[in-house]
Amino acid sequence: MNPDKNKRIIVIIISIIGGLAFTAFALYDQSGKIGQTEVISLVLTAIIAVVISIMIIKKSNK
């Protein structure tokens, strides 16, 4: 892999982590707790973000 691809992957990973952190904070701010429903929501969001990121990376490598 060349350095540009590595930088792109790192930026995508950082944006996913930042988005999940912001989402967790917003869910905590709404309900005052992080319960099972919030965790399930965060996990589903993470899965969707990873799948979309993988699709973007594969398309950009062509």
N, CA, C and O atoms as a Maestro MAE file, in Angstrom:
{
 s_m_m2io_version
 :::
 2.0.0
}

f_m_ct {
 s_m_title
 :::
 protein
 m_atom[248] {
  # First column is atom index #
  i_m_mmod_type
  r_m_x_coord
  r_m_y_coord
  r_m_z_coord
  i_m_residue_number
  s_m_chain_name
  s_m_pdb_residue_name
  s_m_pdb_atom_name
  i_m_atomic_number
  :::
  1 25 0.841 -1.185 0.000 1 A "MET " " N  " 7
  2 3 0.000 0.000 0.000 1 A "MET " " CA " 6
  3 2 0.882 1.243 0.000 1 A "MET " " C  " 6
  4 15 1.934 1.279 0.638 1 A "MET " " O  " 8
  5 25 0.441 2.234 -0.712 2 A "ASN " " N  " 7
  6 3 1.204 3.466 -0.692 2 A "ASN " " CA " 6
  7 2 0.729 4.361 0.456 2 A "ASN " " C  " 6
  8 15 -0.346 4.142 1.014 2 A "ASN " " O  " 8
  9 25 1.519 5.352 0.799 3 A "PRO " " N  " 7
  10 3 1.193 6.201 1.962 3 A "PRO " " CA " 6
  11 2 -0.133 6.949 1.830 3 A "PRO " " C  " 6
  12 15 -0.805 7.188 2.834 3 A "PRO " " O  " 8
  13 25 -0.517 7.321 0.614 4 A "ASP " " N  " 7
  14 3 -1.780 8.033 0.441 4 A "ASP " " CA " 6
  15 2 -2.970 7.168 0.836 4 A "ASP " " C  " 6
  16 15 -3.916 7.651 1.459 4 A "ASP " " O  " 8
  17 25 -2.923 5.893 0.472 5 A "LYS " " N  " 7
  18 3 -4.013 4.984 0.834 5 A "LYS " " CA " 6
  19 2 -4.058 4.782 2.341 5 A "LYS " " C  " 6
  20 15 -5.136 4.716 2.930 5 A "LYS " " O  " 8
  21 25 -2.887 4.684 2.967 6 A "ASN " " N  " 7
  22 3 -2.839 4.524 4.424 6 A "ASN " " CA " 6
  23 2 -3.420 5.747 5.122 6 A "ASN " " C  " 6
  24 15 -4.150 5.613 6.105 6 A "ASN " " O  " 8
  25 25 -3.100 6.941 4.620 7 A "LYS " " N  " 7
  26 3 -3.640 8.165 5.221 7 A "LYS " " CA " 6
  27 2 -5.155 8.201 5.076 7 A "LYS " " C  " 6
  28 15 -5.861 8.602 6.001 7 A "LYS " " O  " 8
  29 25 -5.651 7.787 3.929 8 A "ARG " " N  " 7
  30 3 -7.092 7.786 3.690 8 A "ARG " " CA " 6
  31 2 -7.791 6.824 4.653 8 A "ARG " " C  " 6
  32 15 -8.835 7.157 5.213 8 A "ARG " " O  " 8
  33 25 -7.226 5.650 4.844 9 A "ILE " " N  " 7
  34 3 -7.811 4.656 5.751 9 A "ILE " " CA " 6
  35 2 -7.786 5.177 7.189 9 A "ILE " " C  " 6
  36 15 -8.754 4.999 7.927 9 A "ILE " " O  " 8
  37 25 -6.689 5.816 7.589 10 A "ILE " " N  " 7
  38 3 -6.586 6.357 8.943 10 A "ILE " " CA " 6
  39 2 -7.623 7.449 9.165 10 A "ILE " " C  " 6
  40 15 -8.241 7.508 10.228 10 A "ILE " " O  " 8
  41 25 -7.819 8.312 8.179 11 A "VAL " " N  " 7
  42 3 -8.816 9.380 8.309 11 A "VAL " " CA " 6
  43 2 -10.215 8.786 8.435 11 A "VAL " " C  " 6
  44 15 -11.021 9.271 9.228 11 A "VAL " " O  " 8
  45 25 -10.510 7.747 7.668 12 A "ILE " " N  " 7
  46 3 -11.825 7.099 7.749 12 A "ILE " " CA " 6
  47 2 -12.029 6.476 9.126 12 A "ILE " " C  " 6
  48 15 -13.106 6.606 9.708 12 A "ILE " " O  " 8
  49 25 -11.018 5.808 9.650 13 A "ILE " " N  " 7
  50 3 -11.121 5.174 10.966 13 A "ILE " " CA " 6
  51 2 -11.323 6.232 12.052 13 A "ILE " " C  " 6
  52 15 -12.153 6.056 12.944 13 A "ILE " " O  " 8
  53 25 -10.571 7.322 11.977 14 A "ILE " " N  " 7
  54 3 -10.718 8.391 12.967 14 A "ILE " " CA " 6
  55 2 -12.110 9.003 12.897 14 A "ILE " " C  " 6
  56 15 -12.707 9.316 13.927 14 A "ILE " " O  " 8
  57 25 -12.629 9.174 11.678 15 A "SER " " N  " 7
  58 3 -13.967 9.757 11.555 15 A "SER " " CA " 6
  59 2 -15.039 8.820 12.102 15 A "SER " " C  " 6
  60 15 -16.019 9.284 12.686 15 A "SER " " O  " 8
  61 25 -14.872 7.521 11.926 16 A "ILE " " N  " 7
  62 3 -15.825 6.564 12.493 16 A "ILE " " CA " 6
  63 2 -15.794 6.629 14.019 16 A "ILE " " C  " 6
  64 15 -16.841 6.683 14.663 16 A "ILE " " O  " 8
  65 25 -14.593 6.625 14.593 17 A "ILE " " N  " 7
  66 3 -14.464 6.669 16.052 17 A "ILE " " CA " 6
  67 2 -15.039 7.973 16.602 17 A "ILE " " C  " 6
  68 15 -15.745 7.973 17.611 17 A "ILE " " O  " 8
  69 25 -14.729 9.089 15.926 18 A "GLY " " N  " 7
  70 3 -15.263 10.374 16.366 18 A "GLY " " CA " 6
  71 2 -16.780 10.418 16.278 18 A "GLY " " C  " 6
  72 15 -17.443 10.928 17.181 18 A "GLY " " O  " 8
  73 25 -17.328 9.887 15.197 19 A "GLY " " N  " 7
  74 3 -18.780 9.850 15.034 19 A "GLY " " CA " 6
  75 2 -19.456 8.996 16.084 19 A "GLY " " C  " 6
  76 15 -20.508 9.363 16.607 19 A "GLY " " O  " 8
  77 25 -18.858 7.859 16.396 20 A "LEU " " N  " 7
  78 3 -19.428 6.992 17.429 20 A "LEU " " CA " 6
  79 2 -19.346 7.647 18.811 20 A "LEU " " C  " 6
  80 15 -20.264 7.520 19.621 20 A "LEU " " O  " 8
  81 25 -18.245 8.345 19.069 21 A "ALA " " N  " 7
  82 3 -18.121 9.043 20.353 21 A "ALA " " CA " 6
  83 2 -19.177 10.143 20.472 21 A "ALA " " C  " 6
  84 15 -19.797 10.302 21.523 21 A "ALA " " O  " 8
  85 25 -19.379 10.898 19.398 22 A "PHE " " N  " 7
  86 3 -20.390 11.944 19.418 22 A "PHE " " CA " 6
  87 2 -21.788 11.352 19.572 22 A "PHE " " C  " 6
  88 15 -22.617 11.890 20.306 22 A "PHE " " O  " 8
  89 25 -22.045 10.248 18.884 23 A "THR " " N  " 7
  90 3 -23.346 9.582 18.997 23 A "THR " " CA " 6
  91 2 -23.573 9.066 20.406 23 A "THR " " C  " 6
  92 15 -24.673 9.195 20.943 23 A "THR " " O  " 8
  93 25 -22.546 8.482 21.012 24 A "ALA " " N  " 7
  94 3 -22.671 7.996 22.389 24 A "ALA " " CA " 6
  95 2 -22.967 9.139 23.346 24 A "ALA " " C  " 6
  96 15 -23.798 9.006 24.245 24 A "ALA " " O  " 8
  97 25 -22.287 10.259 23.153 25 A "PHE " " N  " 7
  98 3 -22.538 11.415 24.005 25 A "PHE " " CA " 6
  99 2 -23.973 11.925 23.824 25 A "PHE " " C  " 6
  100 15 -24.646 12.253 24.801 25 A "PHE " " O  " 8
  101 25 -24.432 11.989 22.578 26 A "ALA " " N  " 7
  102 3 -25.792 12.464 22.311 26 A "ALA " " CA " 6
  103 2 -26.827 11.526 22.932 26 A "ALA " " C  " 6
  104 15 -27.815 11.987 23.504 26 A "ALA " " O  " 8
  105 25 -26.608 10.219 22.825 27 A "LEU " " N  " 7
  106 3 -27.535 9.264 23.437 27 A "LEU " " CA " 6
  107 2 -27.526 9.389 24.956 27 A "LEU " " C  " 6
  108 15 -28.577 9.326 25.593 27 A "LEU " " O  " 8
  109 25 -26.339 9.565 25.538 28 A "TYR " " N  " 7
  110 3 -26.238 9.727 26.986 28 A "TYR " " CA " 6
  111 2 -26.906 11.021 27.430 28 A "TYR " " C  " 6
  112 15 -27.573 11.059 28.464 28 A "TYR " " O  " 8
  113 25 -26.727 12.076 26.648 29 A "ASP " " N  " 7
  114 3 -27.321 13.367 26.979 29 A "ASP " " CA " 6
  115 2 -28.850 13.303 26.915 29 A "ASP " " C  " 6
  116 15 -29.535 13.970 27.690 29 A "ASP " " O  " 8
  117 25 -29.377 12.503 25.996 30 A "GLN " " N  " 7
  118 3 -30.837 12.371 25.860 30 A "GLN " " CA " 6
  119 2 -31.451 11.602 27.017 30 A "GLN " " C  " 6
  120 15 -32.433 12.042 27.615 30 A "GLN " " O  " 8
  121 25 -30.866 10.447 27.328 31 A "SER " " N  " 7
  122 3 -31.514 9.559 28.291 31 A "SER " " CA " 6
  123 2 -30.853 9.560 29.666 31 A "SER " " C  " 6
  124 15 -31.451 9.081 30.629 31 A "SER " " O  " 8
  125 25 -29.641 10.083 29.780 32 A "GLY " " N  " 7
  126 3 -28.956 10.114 31.067 32 A "GLY " " CA " 6
  127 2 -28.286 8.814 31.435 32 A "GLY " " C  " 6
  128 15 -27.767 8.682 32.543 32 A "GLY " " O  " 8
  129 25 -28.283 7.859 30.543 33 A "LYS " " N  " 7
  130 3 -27.617 6.573 30.795 33 A "LYS " " CA " 6
  131 2 -27.265 5.929 29.466 33 A "LYS " " C  " 6
  132 15 -27.801 6.282 28.415 33 A "LYS " " O  " 8
  133 25 -26.353 4.982 29.544 34 A "ILE " " N  " 7
  134 3 -26.031 4.150 28.379 34 A "ILE " " CA " 6
  135 2 -26.483 2.742 28.742 34 A "ILE " " C  " 6
  136 15 -25.793 2.008 29.449 34 A "ILE " " O  " 8
  137 25 -27.651 2.392 28.243 35 A "GLY " " N  " 7
  138 3 -28.214 1.081 28.528 35 A "GLY " " CA " 6
  139 2 -28.099 0.165 27.327 35 A "GLY " " C  " 6
  140 15 -27.372 0.445 26.375 35 A "GLY " " O  " 8
  141 25 -28.831 -0.935 27.391 36 A "GLN " " N  " 7
  142 3 -28.762 -1.944 26.337 36 A "GLN " " CA " 6
  143 2 -29.238 -1.383 24.997 36 A "GLN " " C  " 6
  144 15 -28.639 -1.676 23.962 36 A "GLN " " O  " 8
  145 25 -30.286 -0.594 25.000 37 A "THR " " N  " 7
  146 3 -30.804 -0.027 23.757 37 A "THR " " CA " 6
  147 2 -29.777 0.893 23.108 37 A "THR " " C  " 6
  148 15 -29.594 0.860 21.891 37 A "THR " " O  " 8
  149 25 -29.113 1.704 23.908 38 A "GLU " " N  " 7
  150 3 -28.105 2.610 23.375 38 A "GLU " " CA " 6
  151 2 -26.902 1.851 22.824 38 A "GLU " " C  " 6
  152 15 -26.352 2.220 21.787 38 A "GLU " " O  " 8
  153 25 -26.501 0.799 23.513 39 A "VAL " " N  " 7
  154 3 -25.366 -0.004 23.053 39 A "VAL " " CA " 6
  155 2 -25.704 -0.684 21.729 39 A "VAL " " C  " 6
  156 15 -24.878 -0.716 20.818 39 A "VAL " " O  " 8
  157 25 -26.913 -1.225 21.621 40 A "ILE " " N  " 7
  158 3 -27.328 -1.868 20.375 40 A "ILE " " CA " 6
  159 2 -27.324 -0.849 19.238 40 A "ILE " " C  " 6
  160 15 -26.875 -1.147 18.131 40 A "ILE " " O  " 8
  161 25 -27.821 0.346 19.514 41 A "SER " " N  " 7
  162 3 -27.827 1.411 18.512 41 A "SER " " CA " 6
  163 2 -26.407 1.770 18.079 41 A "SER " " C  " 6
  164 15 -26.145 1.944 16.889 41 A "SER " " O  " 8
  165 25 -25.504 1.879 19.027 42 A "LEU " " N  " 7
  166 3 -24.111 2.206 18.700 42 A "LEU " " CA " 6
  167 2 -23.445 1.088 17.901 42 A "LEU " " C  " 6
  168 15 -22.694 1.364 16.966 42 A "LEU " " O  " 8
  169 25 -23.706 -0.153 18.254 43 A "VAL " " N  " 7
  170 3 -23.112 -1.288 17.542 43 A "VAL " " CA " 6
  171 2 -23.626 -1.335 16.099 43 A "VAL " " C  " 6
  172 15 -22.845 -1.535 15.168 43 A "VAL " " O  " 8
  173 25 -24.918 -1.152 15.916 44 A "LEU " " N  " 7
  174 3 -25.470 -1.151 14.561 44 A "LEU " " CA " 6
  175 2 -24.902 0.009 13.746 44 A "LEU " " C  " 6
  176 15 -24.601 -0.156 12.564 44 A "LEU " " O  " 8
  177 25 -24.754 1.166 14.359 45 A "THR " " N  " 7
  178 3 -24.159 2.309 13.678 45 A "THR " " CA " 6
  179 2 -22.710 2.010 13.285 45 A "THR " " C  " 6
  180 15 -22.281 2.353 12.183 45 A "THR " " O  " 8
  181 25 -21.966 1.378 14.176 46 A "ALA " " N  " 7
  182 3 -20.574 1.033 13.883 46 A "ALA " " CA " 6
  183 2 -20.487 0.035 12.736 46 A "ALA " " C  " 6
  184 15 -19.632 0.166 11.860 46 A "ALA " " O  " 8
  185 25 -21.364 -0.957 12.737 47 A "ILE " " N  " 7
  186 3 -21.356 -1.956 11.666 47 A "ILE " " CA " 6
  187 2 -21.648 -1.300 10.319 47 A "ILE " " C  " 6
  188 15 -20.962 -1.565 9.332 47 A "ILE " " O  " 8
  189 25 -22.657 -0.454 10.285 48 A "ILE " " N  " 7
  190 3 -23.005 0.235 9.038 48 A "ILE " " CA " 6
  191 2 -21.847 1.123 8.574 48 A "ILE " " C  " 6
  192 15 -21.526 1.148 7.386 48 A "ILE " " O  " 8
  193 25 -21.220 1.849 9.501 49 A "ALA " " N  " 7
  194 3 -20.101 2.725 9.149 49 A "ALA " " CA " 6
  195 2 -18.922 1.927 8.598 49 A "ALA " " C  " 6
  196 15 -18.282 2.356 7.638 49 A "ALA " " O  " 8
  197 25 -18.633 0.789 9.185 50 A "VAL " " N  " 7
  198 3 -17.522 -0.040 8.716 50 A "VAL " " CA " 6
  199 2 -17.822 -0.604 7.333 50 A "VAL " " C  " 6
  200 15 -16.945 -0.610 6.468 50 A "VAL " " O  " 8
  201 25 -19.037 -1.073 7.113 51 A "VAL " " N  " 7
  202 3 -19.404 -1.627 5.806 51 A "VAL " " CA " 6
  203 2 -19.297 -0.548 4.728 51 A "VAL " " C  " 6
  204 15 -18.743 -0.796 3.657 51 A "VAL " " O  " 8
  205 25 -19.818 0.633 5.002 52 A "ILE " " N  " 7
  206 3 -19.741 1.726 4.032 52 A "ILE " " CA " 6
  207 2 -18.280 2.117 3.788 52 A "ILE " " C  " 6
  208 15 -17.899 2.385 2.649 52 A "ILE " " O  " 8
  209 25 -17.469 2.152 4.832 53 A "SER " " N  " 7
  210 3 -16.056 2.494 4.682 53 A "SER " " CA " 6
  211 2 -15.321 1.465 3.839 53 A "SER " " C  " 6
  212 15 -14.498 1.829 3.000 53 A "SER " " O  " 8
  213 25 -15.602 0.201 4.045 54 A "ILE " " N  " 7
  214 3 -14.971 -0.855 3.249 54 A "ILE " " CA " 6
  215 2 -15.361 -0.714 1.783 54 A "ILE " " C  " 6
  216 15 -14.526 -0.871 0.893 54 A "ILE " " O  " 8
  217 25 -16.645 -0.415 1.535 55 A "MET " " N  " 7
  218 3 -17.086 -0.221 0.151 55 A "MET " " CA " 6
  219 2 -16.376 0.970 -0.486 55 A "MET " " C  " 6
  220 15 -15.977 0.897 -1.648 55 A "MET " " O  " 8
  221 25 -16.214 2.061 0.254 56 A "ILE " " N  " 7
  222 3 -15.530 3.244 -0.273 56 A "ILE " " CA " 6
  223 2 -14.066 2.924 -0.570 56 A "ILE " " C  " 6
  224 15 -13.545 3.314 -1.614 56 A "ILE " " O  " 8
  225 25 -13.410 2.224 0.335 57 A "ILE " " N  " 7
  226 3 -11.992 1.899 0.152 57 A "ILE " " CA " 6
  227 2 -11.823 0.977 -1.060 57 A "ILE " " C  " 6
  228 15 -10.911 1.181 -1.861 57 A "ILE " " O  " 8
  229 25 -12.681 -0.026 -1.205 58 A "LYS " " N  " 7
  230 3 -12.560 -0.938 -2.343 58 A "LYS " " CA " 6
  231 2 -12.817 -0.215 -3.657 58 A "LYS " " C  " 6
  232 15 -12.119 -0.464 -4.640 58 A "LYS " " O  " 8
  233 25 -13.806 0.677 -3.695 59 A "LYS " " N  " 7
  234 3 -14.094 1.434 -4.928 59 A "LYS " " CA " 6
  235 2 -12.930 2.365 -5.268 59 A "LYS " " C  " 6
  236 15 -12.582 2.522 -6.438 59 A "LYS " " O  " 8
  237 25 -12.334 2.976 -4.261 60 A "SER " " N  " 7
  238 3 -11.265 3.933 -4.533 60 A "SER " " CA " 6
  239 2 -9.964 3.256 -4.929 60 A "SER " " C  " 6
  240 15 -9.096 3.904 -5.513 60 A "SER " " O  " 8
  241 25 -9.802 1.975 -4.629 61 A "ASN " " N  " 7
  242 3 -8.586 1.259 -4.987 61 A "ASN " " CA " 6
  243 2 -8.575 0.818 -6.447 61 A "ASN " " C  " 6
  244 15 -7.533 0.419 -6.967 61 A "ASN " " O  " 8
  245 25 -9.719 0.887 -7.105 62 A "LYS " " N  " 7
  246 3 -9.784 0.444 -8.507 62 A "LYS " " CA " 6
  247 2 -9.243 1.474 -9.451 62 A "LYS " " C  " 6
  248 15 -9.227 1.254 -10.662 62 A "LYS " " O  " 8
  :::
 }
 m_bond[247] {
  # First column is bond index #
  i_m_from
  i_m_to
  i_m_order
  :::
  1 1 2 1
  2 2 3 1
  3 3 4 2
  4 3 5 1
  5 5 6 1
  6 6 7 1
  7 7 8 2
  8 7 9 1
  9 9 10 1
  10 10 11 1
  11 11 12 2
  12 11 13 1
  13 13 14 1
  14 14 15 1
  15 15 16 2
  16 15 17 1
  17 17 18 1
  18 18 19 1
  19 19 20 2
  20 19 21 1
  21 21 22 1
  22 22 23 1
  23 23 24 2
  24 23 25 1
  25 25 26 1
  26 26 27 1
  27 27 28 2
  28 27 29 1
  29 29 30 1
  30 30 31 1
  31 31 32 2
  32 31 33 1
  33 33 34 1
  34 34 35 1
  35 35 36 2
  36 35 37 1
  37 37 38 1
  38 38 39 1
  39 39 40 2
  40 39 41 1
  41 41 42 1
  42 42 43 1
  43 43 44 2
  44 43 45 1
  45 45 46 1
  46 46 47 1
  47 47 48 2
  48 47 49 1
  49 49 50 1
  50 50 51 1
  51 51 52 2
  52 51 53 1
  53 53 54 1
  54 54 55 1
  55 55 56 2
  56 55 57 1
  57 57 58 1
  58 58 59 1
  59 59 60 2
  60 59 61 1
  61 61 62 1
  62 62 63 1
  63 63 64 2
  64 63 65 1
  65 65 66 1
  66 66 67 1
  67 67 68 2
  68 67 69 1
  69 69 70 1
  70 70 71 1
  71 71 72 2
  72 71 73 1
  73 73 74 1
  74 74 75 1
  75 75 76 2
  76 75 77 1
  77 77 78 1
  78 78 79 1
  79 79 80 2
  80 79 81 1
  81 81 82 1
  82 82 83 1
  83 83 84 2
  84 83 85 1
  85 85 86 1
  86 86 87 1
  87 87 88 2
  88 87 89 1
  89 89 90 1
  90 90 91 1
  91 91 92 2
  92 91 93 1
  93 93 94 1
  94 94 95 1
  95 95 96 2
  96 95 97 1
  97 97 98 1
  98 98 99 1
  99 99 100 2
  100 99 101 1
  101 101 102 1
  102 102 103 1
  103 103 104 2
  104 103 105 1
  105 105 106 1
  106 106 107 1
  107 107 108 2
  108 107 109 1
  109 109 110 1
  110 110 111 1
  111 111 112 2
  112 111 113 1
  113 113 114 1
  114 114 115 1
  115 115 116 2
  116 115 117 1
  117 117 118 1
  118 118 119 1
  119 119 120 2
  120 119 121 1
  121 121 122 1
  122 122 123 1
  123 123 124 2
  124 123 125 1
  125 125 126 1
  126 126 127 1
  127 127 128 2
  128 127 129 1
  129 129 130 1
  130 130 131 1
  131 131 132 2
  132 131 133 1
  133 133 134 1
  134 134 135 1
  135 135 136 2
  136 135 137 1
  137 137 138 1
  138 138 139 1
  139 139 140 2
  140 139 141 1
  141 141 142 1
  142 142 143 1
  143 143 144 2
  144 143 145 1
  145 145 146 1
  146 146 147 1
  147 147 148 2
  148 147 149 1
  149 149 150 1
  150 150 151 1
  151 151 152 2
  152 151 153 1
  153 153 154 1
  154 154 155 1
  155 155 156 2
  156 155 157 1
  157 157 158 1
  158 158 159 1
  159 159 160 2
  160 159 161 1
  161 161 162 1
  162 162 163 1
  163 163 164 2
  164 163 165 1
  165 165 166 1
  166 166 167 1
  167 167 168 2
  168 167 169 1
  169 169 170 1
  170 170 171 1
  171 171 172 2
  172 171 173 1
  173 173 174 1
  174 174 175 1
  175 175 176 2
  176 175 177 1
  177 177 178 1
  178 178 179 1
  179 179 180 2
  180 179 181 1
  181 181 182 1
  182 182 183 1
  183 183 184 2
  184 183 185 1
  185 185 186 1
  186 186 187 1
  187 187 188 2
  188 187 189 1
  189 189 190 1
  190 190 191 1
  191 191 192 2
  192 191 193 1
  193 193 194 1
  194 194 195 1
  195 195 196 2
  196 195 197 1
  197 197 198 1
  198 198 199 1
  199 199 200 2
  200 199 201 1
  201 201 202 1
  202 202 203 1
  203 203 204 2
  204 203 205 1
  205 205 206 1
  206 206 207 1
  207 207 208 2
  208 207 209 1
  209 209 210 1
  210 210 211 1
  211 211 212 2
  212 211 213 1
  213 213 214 1
  214 214 215 1
  215 215 216 2
  216 215 217 1
  217 217 218 1
  218 218 219 1
  219 219 220 2
  220 219 221 1
  221 221 222 1
  222 222 223 1
  223 223 224 2
  224 223 225 1
  225 225 226 1
  226 226 227 1
  227 227 228 2
  228 227 229 1
  229 229 230 1
  230 230 231 1
  231 231 232 2
  232 231 233 1
  233 233 234 1
  234 234 235 1
  235 235 236 2
  236 235 237 1
  237 237 238 1
  238 238 239 1
  239 239 240 2
  240 239 241 1
  241 241 242 1
  242 242 243 1
  243 243 244 2
  244 243 245 1
  245 245 246 1
  246 246 247 1
  247 247 248 2
  :::
 }
}
